[in-house]
Amino acid sequence: MIWKKIKLFLPVALGTLGGFLYYSFIGCNGSCAITGNPVNSTLYGSLMGLILTDWKKIKSLFTRKGEQE
């Protein structure tokens, strides 16, 4: 069960790290909307990681057994 959660949330963590590293090494000096601010760049990276996850598996982790929508 723990491994399933790690596999699902790992893309978000890697996206967050990637967004921050992109700001640190490539980002511009305030004129860019996303990469000019470390917070925006980090949030954008985590959003991209969230898009890469499998939504159906995330939903199944937070529902009880036998409970359906």
PQR file of N, CA, C, O and H, with PARSE charges and radii, in Angstrom:
ATOM      1  N   MET A   1       0.819  -1.195   0.000 -0.4000 1.5000
ATOM      2  CA  MET A   1       0.000   0.000   0.000 -0.0000 2.0000
ATOM      3  C   MET A   1       0.865   1.262   0.000  0.5500 1.7000
ATOM      4  O   MET A   1       0.564   2.221  -0.711 -0.5500 1.4000
ATOM      5  N   ILE A   2       1.924   1.262   0.785 -0.4000 1.5000
ATOM      6  CA  ILE A   2       2.815   2.424   0.850 -0.0000 2.0000
ATOM      7  C   ILE A   2       3.498   2.629  -0.504  0.5500 1.7000
ATOM      8  O   ILE A   2       3.632   3.766  -0.955 -0.5500 1.4000
ATOM      9  H   ILE A   2       2.168   0.483   1.363  0.4000 1.0000
ATOM     10  N   TRP A   3       3.924   1.559  -1.150 -0.4000 1.5000
ATOM     11  CA  TRP A   3       4.601   1.673  -2.438 -0.0000 2.0000
ATOM     12  C   TRP A   3       3.674   2.282  -3.494  0.5500 1.7000
ATOM     13  O   TRP A   3       4.132   3.038  -4.351 -0.5500 1.4000
ATOM     14  H   TRP A   3       3.815   0.635  -0.783  0.4000 1.0000
ATOM     15  N   LYS A   4       2.384   1.963  -3.443 -0.4000 1.5000
ATOM     16  CA  LYS A   4       1.426   2.534  -4.388 -0.0000 2.0000
ATOM     17  C   LYS A   4       1.321   4.043  -4.209  0.5500 1.7000
ATOM     18  O   LYS A   4       1.260   4.786  -5.188 -0.5500 1.4000
ATOM     19  H   LYS A   4       2.012   1.349  -2.747  0.4000 1.0000
ATOM     20  N   LYS A   5       1.299   4.494  -2.959 -0.4000 1.5000
ATOM     21  CA  LYS A   5       1.228   5.931  -2.698 -0.0000 2.0000
ATOM     22  C   LYS A   5       2.498   6.637  -3.148  0.5500 1.7000
ATOM     23  O   LYS A   5       2.442   7.740  -3.693 -0.5500 1.4000
ATOM     24  H   LYS A   5       1.349   3.890  -2.163  0.4000 1.0000
ATOM     25  N   ILE A   6       3.634   6.004  -2.921 -0.4000 1.5000
ATOM     26  CA  ILE A   6       4.902   6.600  -3.344 -0.0000 2.0000
ATOM     27  C   ILE A   6       4.944   6.727  -4.860  0.5500 1.7000
ATOM     28  O   ILE A   6       5.375   7.751  -5.390 -0.5500 1.4000
ATOM     29  H   ILE A   6       3.679   5.109  -2.478  0.4000 1.0000
ATOM     30  N   LYS A   7       4.495   5.686  -5.558 -0.4000 1.5000
ATOM     31  CA  LYS A   7       4.496   5.729  -7.021 -0.0000 2.0000
ATOM     32  C   LYS A   7       3.567   6.800  -7.569  0.5500 1.7000
ATOM     33  O   LYS A   7       3.834   7.360  -8.633 -0.5500 1.4000
ATOM     34  H   LYS A   7       4.145   4.854  -5.128  0.4000 1.0000
ATOM     35  N   LEU A   8       2.494   7.092  -6.874 -0.4000 1.5000
ATOM     36  CA  LEU A   8       1.551   8.092  -7.350 -0.0000 2.0000
ATOM     37  C   LEU A   8       2.003   9.518  -7.050  0.5500 1.7000
ATOM     38  O   LEU A   8       1.772  10.418  -7.858 -0.5500 1.4000
ATOM     39  H   LEU A   8       2.277   6.637  -6.010  0.4000 1.0000
ATOM     40  N   PHE A   9       2.634   9.736  -5.918 -0.4000 1.5000
ATOM     41  CA  PHE A   9       3.017  11.088  -5.538 -0.0000 2.0000
ATOM     42  C   PHE A   9       4.448  11.437  -5.932  0.5500 1.7000
ATOM     43  O   PHE A   9       4.858  12.589  -5.785 -0.5500 1.4000
ATOM     44  H   PHE A   9       2.822   9.005  -5.262  0.4000 1.0000
ATOM     45  N   LEU A  10       5.204  10.486  -6.419 -0.4000 1.5000
ATOM     46  CA  LEU A  10       6.566  10.743  -6.861 -0.0000 2.0000
ATOM     47  C   LEU A  10       6.623  11.717  -8.037  0.5500 1.7000
ATOM     48  O   LEU A  10       7.498  12.583  -8.036 -0.5500 1.4000
ATOM     49  H   LEU A  10       4.872   9.551  -6.538  0.4000 1.0000
ATOM     50  N   PRO A  11       5.748  11.629  -9.036 -0.5600 1.5000
ATOM     51  CA  PRO A  11       5.795  12.628 -10.114  0.2800 2.0000
ATOM     52  C   PRO A  11       5.560  14.058  -9.633  0.5500 1.7000
ATOM     53  O   PRO A  11       6.137  14.993 -10.187 -0.5500 1.4000
ATOM     54  N   VAL A  12       4.734  14.241  -8.624 -0.4000 1.5000
ATOM     55  CA  VAL A  12       4.490  15.587  -8.083 -0.0000 2.0000
ATOM     56  C   VAL A  12       5.759  16.101  -7.395  0.5500 1.7000
ATOM     57  O   VAL A  12       6.148  17.254  -7.582 -0.5500 1.4000
ATOM     58  H   VAL A  12       4.265  13.481  -8.173  0.4000 1.0000
ATOM     59  N   ALA A  13       6.392  15.249  -6.610 -0.4000 1.5000
ATOM     60  CA  ALA A  13       7.620  15.649  -5.927 -0.0000 2.0000
ATOM     61  C   ALA A  13       8.733  15.953  -6.928  0.5500 1.7000
ATOM     62  O   ALA A  13       9.472  16.923  -6.761 -0.5500 1.4000
ATOM     63  H   ALA A  13       6.076  14.312  -6.459  0.4000 1.0000
ATOM     64  N   LEU A  14       8.851  15.137  -7.951 -0.4000 1.5000
ATOM     65  CA  LEU A  14       9.877  15.381  -8.966 -0.0000 2.0000
ATOM     66  C   LEU A  14       9.563  16.637  -9.780  0.5500 1.7000
ATOM     67  O   LEU A  14      10.474  17.369 -10.165 -0.5500 1.4000
ATOM     68  H   LEU A  14       8.250  14.349  -8.087  0.4000 1.0000
ATOM     69  N   GLY A  15       8.298  16.885 -10.039 -0.4000 1.5000
ATOM     70  CA  GLY A  15       7.912  18.109 -10.734 -0.0000 2.0000
ATOM     71  C   GLY A  15       8.215  19.350  -9.918  0.5500 1.7000
ATOM     72  O   GLY A  15       8.654  20.367 -10.455 -0.5500 1.4000
ATOM     73  H   GLY A  15       7.557  16.291  -9.727  0.4000 1.0000
ATOM     74  N   THR A  16       7.977  19.263  -8.614 -0.4000 1.5000
ATOM     75  CA  THR A  16       8.292  20.380  -7.727 -0.0000 2.0000
ATOM     76  C   THR A  16       9.786  20.663  -7.721  0.5500 1.7000
ATOM     77  O   THR A  16      10.207  21.814  -7.834 -0.5500 1.4000
ATOM     78  H   THR A  16       7.620  18.437  -8.177  0.4000 1.0000
ATOM     79  N   LEU A  17      10.570  19.628  -7.592 -0.4000 1.5000
ATOM     80  CA  LEU A  17      12.028  19.783  -7.620 -0.0000 2.0000
ATOM     81  C   LEU A  17      12.492  20.305  -8.970  0.5500 1.7000
ATOM     82  O   LEU A  17      13.361  21.174  -9.043 -0.5500 1.4000
ATOM     83  H   LEU A  17      10.227  18.693  -7.501  0.4000 1.0000
ATOM     84  N   GLY A  18      11.913  19.776 -10.034 -0.4000 1.5000
ATOM     85  CA  GLY A  18      12.283  20.231 -11.375 -0.0000 2.0000
ATOM     86  C   GLY A  18      11.931  21.692 -11.603  0.5500 1.7000
ATOM     87  O   GLY A  18      12.703  22.418 -12.230 -0.5500 1.4000
ATOM     88  H   GLY A  18      11.207  19.070  -9.975  0.4000 1.0000
ATOM     89  N   GLY A  19      10.788  22.137 -11.112 -0.4000 1.5000
ATOM     90  CA  GLY A  19      10.402  23.542 -11.241 -0.0000 2.0000
ATOM     91  C   GLY A  19      11.350  24.465 -10.511  0.5500 1.7000
ATOM     92  O   GLY A  19      11.711  25.525 -11.022 -0.5500 1.4000
ATOM     93  H   GLY A  19      10.161  21.547 -10.603  0.4000 1.0000
ATOM     94  N   PHE A  20      11.753  24.068  -9.318 -0.4000 1.5000
ATOM     95  CA  PHE A  20      12.697  24.893  -8.567 -0.0000 2.0000
ATOM     96  C   PHE A  20      14.069  24.909  -9.227  0.5500 1.7000
ATOM     97  O   PHE A  20      14.707  25.958  -9.317 -0.5500 1.4000
ATOM     98  H   PHE A  20      11.460  23.207  -8.903  0.4000 1.0000
ATOM     99  N   LEU A  21      14.524  23.747  -9.690 -0.4000 1.5000
ATOM    100  CA  LEU A  21      15.818  23.702 -10.374 -0.0000 2.0000
ATOM    101  C   LEU A  21      15.795  24.488 -11.677  0.5500 1.7000
ATOM    102  O   LEU A  21      16.795  25.104 -12.046 -0.5500 1.4000
ATOM    103  H   LEU A  21      14.006  22.895  -9.617  0.4000 1.0000
ATOM    104  N   TYR A  22      14.679  24.472 -12.369 -0.4000 1.5000
ATOM    105  CA  TYR A  22      14.549  25.263 -13.590 -0.0000 2.0000
ATOM    106  C   TYR A  22      14.678  26.747 -13.269  0.5500 1.7000
ATOM    107  O   TYR A  22      15.350  27.485 -13.990 -0.5500 1.4000
ATOM    108  H   TYR A  22      13.867  23.972 -12.069  0.4000 1.0000
ATOM    109  N   TYR A  23      14.039  27.183 -12.196 -0.4000 1.5000
ATOM    110  CA  TYR A  23      14.170  28.584 -11.779 -0.0000 2.0000
ATOM    111  C   TYR A  23      15.617  28.907 -11.414  0.5500 1.7000
ATOM    112  O   TYR A  23      16.136  29.959 -11.788 -0.5500 1.4000
ATOM    113  H   TYR A  23      13.493  26.584 -11.610  0.4000 1.0000
ATOM    114  N   SER A  24      16.259  28.007 -10.689 -0.4000 1.5000
ATOM    115  CA  SER A  24      17.614  28.264 -10.213 -0.0000 2.0000
ATOM    116  C   SER A  24      18.633  28.362 -11.345  0.5500 1.7000
ATOM    117  O   SER A  24      19.506  29.229 -11.315 -0.5500 1.4000
ATOM    118  H   SER A  24      15.837  27.153 -10.386  0.4000 1.0000
ATOM    119  N   PHE A  25      18.533  27.491 -12.332 -0.4000 1.5000
ATOM    120  CA  PHE A  25      19.568  27.429 -13.360 -0.0000 2.0000
ATOM    121  C   PHE A  25      19.205  28.153 -14.656  0.5500 1.7000
ATOM    122  O   PHE A  25      20.092  28.660 -15.342 -0.5500 1.4000
ATOM    123  H   PHE A  25      17.824  26.786 -12.356  0.4000 1.0000
ATOM    124  N   ILE A  26      17.921  28.210 -15.003 -0.4000 1.5000
ATOM    125  CA  ILE A  26      17.526  28.748 -16.305 -0.0000 2.0000
ATOM    126  C   ILE A  26      16.646  29.984 -16.176  0.5500 1.7000
ATOM    127  O   ILE A  26      16.641  30.817 -17.083 -0.5500 1.4000
ATOM    128  H   ILE A  26      17.200  27.799 -14.446  0.4000 1.0000
ATOM    129  N   GLY A  27      15.916  30.132 -15.102 -0.4000 1.5000
ATOM    130  CA  GLY A  27      14.920  31.190 -14.945 -0.0000 2.0000
ATOM    131  C   GLY A  27      15.421  32.582 -15.287  0.5500 1.7000
ATOM    132  O   GLY A  27      16.622  32.845 -15.230 -0.5500 1.4000
ATOM    133  H   GLY A  27      15.921  29.456 -14.365  0.4000 1.0000
ATOM    134  N   CYS A  28      14.508  33.471 -15.641 -0.4000 1.5000
ATOM    135  CA  CYS A  28      14.882  34.825 -16.039 -0.0000 2.0000
ATOM    136  C   CYS A  28      14.764  35.791 -14.862  0.5500 1.7000
ATOM    137  O   CYS A  28      14.359  35.401 -13.767 -0.5500 1.4000
ATOM    138  H   CYS A  28      13.532  33.257 -15.687  0.4000 1.0000
ATOM    139  N   ASN A  29      15.121  37.050 -15.096 -0.4000 1.5000
ATOM    140  CA  ASN A  29      15.202  38.036 -14.016 -0.0000 2.0000
ATOM    141  C   ASN A  29      13.935  38.859 -13.869  0.5500 1.7000
ATOM    142  O   ASN A  29      13.985  40.074 -14.060 -0.5500 1.4000
ATOM    143  H   ASN A  29      15.451  37.367 -15.986  0.4000 1.0000
ATOM    144  N   GLY A  30      12.836  38.274 -13.547 -0.4000 1.5000
ATOM    145  CA  GLY A  30      11.630  39.000 -13.215 -0.0000 2.0000
ATOM    146  C   GLY A  30      10.713  39.342 -14.372  0.5500 1.7000
ATOM    147  O   GLY A  30       9.571  39.735 -14.132 -0.5500 1.4000
ATOM    148  H   GLY A  30      12.795  37.287 -13.391  0.4000 1.0000
ATOM    149  N   SER A  31      11.145  39.216 -15.596 -0.4000 1.5000
ATOM    150  CA  SER A  31      10.276  39.598 -16.712 -0.0000 2.0000
ATOM    151  C   SER A  31       9.388  38.445 -17.184  0.5500 1.7000
ATOM    152  O   SER A  31       8.467  38.666 -17.970 -0.5500 1.4000
ATOM    153  H   SER A  31      12.073  38.897 -15.791  0.4000 1.0000
ATOM    154  N   CYS A  32       9.641  37.247 -16.730 -0.4000 1.5000
ATOM    155  CA  CYS A  32       8.841  36.089 -17.124 -0.0000 2.0000
ATOM    156  C   CYS A  32       7.791  35.806 -16.043  0.5500 1.7000
ATOM    157  O   CYS A  32       8.068  35.925 -14.849 -0.5500 1.4000
ATOM    158  H   CYS A  32      10.390  37.068 -16.092  0.4000 1.0000
ATOM    159  N   ALA A  33       6.607  35.439 -16.470 -0.4000 1.5000
ATOM    160  CA  ALA A  33       5.526  35.214 -15.509 -0.0000 2.0000
ATOM    161  C   ALA A  33       5.753  33.964 -14.661  0.5500 1.7000
ATOM    162  O   ALA A  33       5.485  33.969 -13.459 -0.5500 1.4000
ATOM    163  H   ALA A  33       6.382  35.343 -17.440  0.4000 1.0000
ATOM    164  N   ILE A  34       6.243  32.899 -15.281 -0.4000 1.5000
ATOM    165  CA  ILE A  34       6.396  31.642 -14.544 -0.0000 2.0000
ATOM    166  C   ILE A  34       7.794  31.515 -13.952  0.5500 1.7000
ATOM    167  O   ILE A  34       7.932  31.215 -12.766 -0.5500 1.4000
ATOM    168  H   ILE A  34       6.461  32.895 -16.257  0.4000 1.0000
ATOM    169  N   THR A  35       8.814  31.733 -14.740 -0.4000 1.5000
ATOM    170  CA  THR A  35      10.172  31.456 -14.274 -0.0000 2.0000
ATOM    171  C   THR A  35      10.836  32.645 -13.600  0.5500 1.7000
ATOM    172  O   THR A  35      11.978  32.519 -13.160 -0.5500 1.4000
ATOM    173  H   THR A  35       8.702  31.976 -15.703  0.4000 1.0000
ATOM    174  N   GLY A  36      10.175  33.797 -13.497 -0.4000 1.5000
ATOM    175  CA  GLY A  36      10.762  34.953 -12.833 -0.0000 2.0000
ATOM    176  C   GLY A  36      10.631  34.908 -11.319  0.5500 1.7000
ATOM    177  O   GLY A  36      11.262  35.704 -10.623 -0.5500 1.4000
ATOM    178  H   GLY A  36       9.246  33.899 -13.854  0.4000 1.0000
ATOM    179  N   ASN A  37       9.833  34.003 -10.802 -0.4000 1.5000
ATOM    180  CA  ASN A  37       9.572  33.909  -9.371 -0.0000 2.0000
ATOM    181  C   ASN A  37       9.731  32.440  -8.959  0.5500 1.7000
ATOM    182  O   ASN A  37       9.178  31.558  -9.617 -0.5500 1.4000
ATOM    183  H   ASN A  37       9.321  33.356 -11.367  0.4000 1.0000
ATOM    184  N   PRO A  38      10.480  32.161  -7.875 -0.5600 1.5000
ATOM    185  CA  PRO A  38      10.672  30.752  -7.497  0.2800 2.0000
ATOM    186  C   PRO A  38       9.378  30.055  -7.075  0.5500 1.7000
ATOM    187  O   PRO A  38       9.226  28.855  -7.300 -0.5500 1.4000
ATOM    188  N   VAL A  39       8.457  30.783  -6.473 -0.4000 1.5000
ATOM    189  CA  VAL A  39       7.197  30.171  -6.045 -0.0000 2.0000
ATOM    190  C   VAL A  39       6.374  29.750  -7.262  0.5500 1.7000
ATOM    191  O   VAL A  39       5.849  28.637  -7.305 -0.5500 1.4000
ATOM    192  H   VAL A  39       8.581  31.758  -6.290  0.4000 1.0000
ATOM    193  N   ASN A  40       6.264  30.640  -8.247 -0.4000 1.5000
ATOM    194  CA  ASN A  40       5.497  30.311  -9.451 -0.0000 2.0000
ATOM    195  C   ASN A  40       6.119  29.141 -10.202  0.5500 1.7000
ATOM    196  O   ASN A  40       5.409  28.249 -10.667 -0.5500 1.4000
ATOM    197  H   ASN A  40       6.690  31.544  -8.212  0.4000 1.0000
ATOM    198  N   SER A  41       7.427  29.144 -10.319 -0.4000 1.5000
ATOM    199  CA  SER A  41       8.107  28.074 -11.040 -0.0000 2.0000
ATOM    200  C   SER A  41       7.945  26.733 -10.333  0.5500 1.7000
ATOM    201  O   SER A  41       7.741  25.710 -10.987 -0.5500 1.4000
ATOM    202  H   SER A  41       8.003  29.869  -9.941  0.4000 1.0000
ATOM    203  N   THR A  42       8.034  26.729  -9.001 -0.4000 1.5000
ATOM    204  CA  THR A  42       7.872  25.500  -8.224 -0.0000 2.0000
ATOM    205  C   THR A  42       6.438  24.981  -8.309  0.5500 1.7000
ATOM    206  O   THR A  42       6.221  23.780  -8.474 -0.5500 1.4000
ATOM    207  H   THR A  42       8.200  27.560  -8.470  0.4000 1.0000
ATOM    208  N   LEU A  43       5.461  25.877  -8.196 -0.4000 1.5000
ATOM    209  CA  LEU A  43       4.063  25.455  -8.298 -0.0000 2.0000
ATOM    210  C   LEU A  43       3.735  24.940  -9.698  0.5500 1.7000
ATOM    211  O   LEU A  43       2.987  23.974  -9.847 -0.5500 1.4000
ATOM    212  H   LEU A  43       5.637  26.852  -8.062  0.4000 1.0000
ATOM    213  N   TYR A  44       4.286  25.575 -10.708 -0.4000 1.5000
ATOM    214  CA  TYR A  44       4.062  25.119 -12.075 -0.0000 2.0000
ATOM    215  C   TYR A  44       4.662  23.726 -12.283  0.5500 1.7000
ATOM    216  O   TYR A  44       4.050  22.879 -12.934 -0.5500 1.4000
ATOM    217  H   TYR A  44       4.893  26.360 -10.587  0.4000 1.0000
ATOM    218  N   GLY A  45       5.850  23.489 -11.737 -0.4000 1.5000
ATOM    219  CA  GLY A  45       6.465  22.169 -11.837 -0.0000 2.0000
ATOM    220  C   GLY A  45       5.656  21.105 -11.124  0.5500 1.7000
ATOM    221  O   GLY A  45       5.512  19.991 -11.628 -0.5500 1.4000
ATOM    222  H   GLY A  45       6.347  24.178 -11.209  0.4000 1.0000
ATOM    223  N   SER A  46       5.125  21.437  -9.949 -0.4000 1.5000
ATOM    224  CA  SER A  46       4.314  20.451  -9.232 -0.0000 2.0000
ATOM    225  C   SER A  46       2.999  20.193  -9.962  0.5500 1.7000
ATOM    226  O   SER A  46       2.493  19.071  -9.934 -0.5500 1.4000
ATOM    227  H   SER A  46       5.242  22.342  -9.540  0.4000 1.0000
ATOM    228  N   LEU A  47       2.443  21.202 -10.608 -0.4000 1.5000
ATOM    229  CA  LEU A  47       1.238  21.009 -11.404 -0.0000 2.0000
ATOM    230  C   LEU A  47       1.508  20.082 -12.586  0.5500 1.7000
ATOM    231  O   LEU A  47       0.681  19.228 -12.906 -0.5500 1.4000
ATOM    232  H   LEU A  47       2.854  22.113 -10.630  0.4000 1.0000
ATOM    233  N   MET A  48       2.645  20.243 -13.226 -0.4000 1.5000
ATOM    234  CA  MET A  48       3.006  19.367 -14.340 -0.0000 2.0000
ATOM    235  C   MET A  48       3.201  17.923 -13.854  0.5500 1.7000
ATOM    236  O   MET A  48       2.840  16.980 -14.558 -0.5500 1.4000
ATOM    237  H   MET A  48       3.316  20.936 -12.966  0.4000 1.0000
ATOM    238  N   GLY A  49       3.766  17.748 -12.665 -0.4000 1.5000
ATOM    239  CA  GLY A  49       3.900  16.410 -12.094 -0.0000 2.0000
ATOM    240  C   GLY A  49       2.552  15.808 -11.747  0.5500 1.7000
ATOM    241  O   GLY A  49       2.350  14.604 -11.902 -0.5500 1.4000
ATOM    242  H   GLY A  49       4.060  18.514 -12.093  0.4000 1.0000
ATOM    243  N   LEU A  50       1.626  16.639 -11.276 -0.4000 1.5000
ATOM    244  CA  LEU A  50       0.290  16.166 -10.950 -0.0000 2.0000
ATOM    245  C   LEU A  50      -0.454  15.703 -12.191  0.5500 1.7000
ATOM    246  O   LEU A  50      -1.221  14.741 -12.135 -0.5500 1.4000
ATOM    247  H   LEU A  50       1.790  17.617 -11.150  0.4000 1.0000
ATOM    248  N   ILE A  51      -0.236  16.374 -13.300 -0.4000 1.5000
ATOM    249  CA  ILE A  51      -0.881  15.977 -14.548 -0.0000 2.0000
ATOM    250  C   ILE A  51      -0.389  14.605 -15.001  0.5500 1.7000
ATOM    251  O   ILE A  51      -1.134  13.862 -15.638 -0.5500 1.4000
ATOM    252  H   ILE A  51       0.386  17.156 -13.346  0.4000 1.0000
ATOM    253  N   LEU A  52       0.849  14.265 -14.681 -0.4000 1.5000
ATOM    254  CA  LEU A  52       1.420  12.994 -15.100 -0.0000 2.0000
ATOM    255  C   LEU A  52       0.970  11.802 -14.257  0.5500 1.7000
ATOM    256  O   LEU A  52       1.250  10.659 -14.617 -0.5500 1.4000
ATOM    257  H   LEU A  52       1.455  14.870 -14.163  0.4000 1.0000
ATOM    258  N   THR A  53       0.281  12.044 -13.148 -0.4000 1.5000
ATOM    259  CA  THR A  53      -0.167  10.931 -12.310 -0.0000 2.0000
ATOM    260  C   THR A  53      -1.434  10.306 -12.879  0.5500 1.7000
ATOM    261  O   THR A  53      -2.116  10.905 -13.711 -0.5500 1.4000
ATOM    262  H   THR A  53       0.053  12.973 -12.855  0.4000 1.0000
ATOM    263  N   ASP A  54      -1.738   9.108 -12.424 -0.4000 1.5000
ATOM    264  CA  ASP A  54      -2.933   8.402 -12.865 -0.0000 2.0000
ATOM    265  C   ASP A  54      -4.075   8.749 -11.912  0.5500 1.7000
ATOM    266  O   ASP A  54      -4.070   8.326 -10.756 -0.5500 1.4000
ATOM    267  H   ASP A  54      -1.184   8.622 -11.748  0.4000 1.0000
ATOM    268  N   TRP A  55      -5.046   9.512 -12.390 -0.4000 1.5000
ATOM    269  CA  TRP A  55      -6.121  10.037 -11.552 -0.0000 2.0000
ATOM    270  C   TRP A  55      -6.994   8.945 -10.956  0.5500 1.7000
ATOM    271  O   TRP A  55      -7.445   9.074  -9.817 -0.5500 1.4000
ATOM    272  H   TRP A  55      -5.050   9.856 -13.330  0.4000 1.0000
ATOM    273  N   LYS A  56      -7.239   7.887 -11.690 -0.4000 1.5000
ATOM    274  CA  LYS A  56      -8.106   6.823 -11.177 -0.0000 2.0000
ATOM    275  C   LYS A  56      -7.469   6.119  -9.985  0.5500 1.7000
ATOM    276  O   LYS A  56      -8.162   5.741  -9.041 -0.5500 1.4000
ATOM    277  H   LYS A  56      -6.873   7.782 -12.615  0.4000 1.0000
ATOM    278  N   LYS A  57      -6.161   5.943 -10.027 -0.4000 1.5000
ATOM    279  CA  LYS A  57      -5.486   5.290  -8.907 -0.0000 2.0000
ATOM    280  C   LYS A  57      -5.460   6.193  -7.682  0.5500 1.7000
ATOM    281  O   LYS A  57      -5.570   5.702  -6.559 -0.5500 1.4000
ATOM    282  H   LYS A  57      -5.598   6.250 -10.794  0.4000 1.0000
ATOM    283  N   ILE A  58      -5.319   7.483  -7.868 -0.4000 1.5000
ATOM    284  CA  ILE A  58      -5.338   8.403  -6.734 -0.0000 2.0000
ATOM    285  C   ILE A  58      -6.709   8.377  -6.070  0.5500 1.7000
ATOM    286  O   ILE A  58      -6.812   8.349  -4.843 -0.5500 1.4000
ATOM    287  H   ILE A  58      -5.229   7.882  -8.781  0.4000 1.0000
ATOM    288  N   LYS A  59      -7.746   8.387  -6.873 -0.4000 1.5000
ATOM    289  CA  LYS A  59      -9.109   8.356  -6.333 -0.0000 2.0000
ATOM    290  C   LYS A  59      -9.345   7.071  -5.541  0.5500 1.7000
ATOM    291  O   LYS A  59     -10.011   7.099  -4.506 -0.5500 1.4000
ATOM    292  H   LYS A  59      -7.663   8.410  -7.870  0.4000 1.0000
ATOM    293  N   SER A  60      -8.804   5.945  -6.017 -0.4000 1.5000
ATOM    294  CA  SER A  60      -9.017   4.676  -5.320 -0.0000 2.0000
ATOM    295  C   SER A  60      -8.279   4.627  -3.983  0.5500 1.7000
ATOM    296  O   SER A  60      -8.682   3.873  -3.097 -0.5500 1.4000
ATOM    297  H   SER A  60      -8.263   5.923  -6.858  0.4000 1.0000
ATOM    298  N   LEU A  61      -7.219   5.401  -3.812 -0.4000 1.5000
ATOM    299  CA  LEU A  61      -6.506   5.409  -2.539 -0.0000 2.0000
ATOM    300  C   LEU A  61      -7.313   6.082  -1.432  0.5500 1.7000
ATOM    301  O   LEU A  61      -7.173   5.734  -0.259 -0.5500 1.4000
ATOM    302  H   LEU A  61      -6.891   6.013  -4.531  0.4000 1.0000
ATOM    303  N   PHE A  62      -8.158   7.045  -1.804 -0.4000 1.5000
ATOM    304  CA  PHE A  62      -8.862   7.817  -0.807 -0.0000 2.0000
ATOM    305  C   PHE A  62     -10.319   7.410  -0.615  0.5500 1.7000
ATOM    306  O   PHE A  62     -11.044   8.064   0.134 -0.5500 1.4000
ATOM    307  H   PHE A  62      -8.272   7.328  -2.756  0.4000 1.0000
ATOM    308  N   THR A  63     -10.755   6.356  -1.268 -0.4000 1.5000
ATOM    309  CA  THR A  63     -12.111   5.850  -1.051 -0.0000 2.0000
ATOM    310  C   THR A  63     -12.035   4.565  -0.236  0.5500 1.7000
ATOM    311  O   THR A  63     -11.050   3.830  -0.305 -0.5500 1.4000
ATOM    312  H   THR A  63     -10.166   5.824  -1.876  0.4000 1.0000
ATOM    313  N   ARG A  64     -13.058   4.311   0.516 -0.4000 1.5000
ATOM    314  CA  ARG A  64     -13.096   3.095   1.332 -0.0000 2.0000
ATOM    315  C   ARG A  64     -13.483   1.913   0.473  0.5500 1.7000
ATOM    316  O   ARG A  64     -14.108   2.062  -0.577 -0.5500 1.4000
ATOM    317  H   ARG A  64     -13.858   4.908   0.572  0.4000 1.0000
ATOM    318  N   LYS A  65     -13.102   0.737   0.934 -0.4000 1.5000
ATOM    319  CA  LYS A  65     -13.452  -0.477   0.197 -0.0000 2.0000
ATOM    320  C   LYS A  65     -14.948  -0.673   0.224  0.5500 1.7000
ATOM    321  O   LYS A  65     -15.578  -0.534   1.272 -0.5500 1.4000
ATOM    322  H   LYS A  65     -12.594   0.615   1.787  0.4000 1.0000
ATOM    323  N   GLY A  66     -15.523  -0.995  -0.923 -0.4000 1.5000
ATOM    324  CA  GLY A  66     -16.946  -1.195  -1.022 -0.0000 2.0000
ATOM    325  C   GLY A  66     -17.748   0.063  -1.268  0.5500 1.7000
ATOM    326  O   GLY A  66     -18.936  -0.004  -1.586 -0.5500 1.4000
ATOM    327  H   GLY A  66     -15.011  -1.107  -1.775  0.4000 1.0000
ATOM    328  N   GLU A  67     -17.112   1.202  -1.125 -0.4000 1.5000
ATOM    329  CA  GLU A  67     -17.790   2.484  -1.343 -0.0000 2.0000
ATOM    330  C   GLU A  67     -17.587   2.908  -2.790  0.5500 1.7000
ATOM    331  O   GLU A  67     -16.458   2.956  -3.278 -0.5500 1.4000
ATOM    332  H   GLU A  67     -16.147   1.257  -0.867  0.4000 1.0000
ATOM    333  N   GLN A  68     -18.668   3.210  -3.463 -0.4000 1.5000
ATOM    334  CA  GLN A  68     -18.586   3.634  -4.852 -0.0000 2.0000
ATOM    335  C   GLN A  68     -19.275   4.967  -5.009  0.5500 1.7000
ATOM    336  O   GLN A  68     -20.131   5.344  -4.209 -0.5500 1.4000
ATOM    337  H   GLN A  68     -19.585   3.171  -3.067  0.4000 1.0000
ATOM    338  N   GLU A  69     -18.887   5.675  -6.057 -0.4000 1.5000
ATOM    339  CA  GLU A  69     -19.467   6.989  -6.317 -0.0000 2.0000
ATOM    340  C   GLU A  69     -20.751   6.898  -7.044  0.5500 1.7000
ATOM    341  O   GLU A  69     -21.368   7.922  -7.340 -0.5500 1.4000
ATOM    342  H   GLU A  69     -18.192   5.368  -6.706  0.4000 1.0000
TER
END
